[in-house]
Amino acid sequence: MEAVPYHLLFAHIIAEVCDALALVTIALGLSKRIAPVVPGALQHR
């Protein structure tokens, strides 16, 4: 197995983390936007 340059691996990990953070941010934004329409949906947390 050929060794992968660390900066490439590092960049890939950062890209994955940024993708995950973007998805979480979008999900939270949507839930906050939808929450007032559905009373009590998020209040049990």
Secondary structure, DSSP 8 states (H G I E B T S, - for coil): -----HHHHHHHHHHHHHHHHHHHHHHHHHHHHHGGGSTTSSTT-
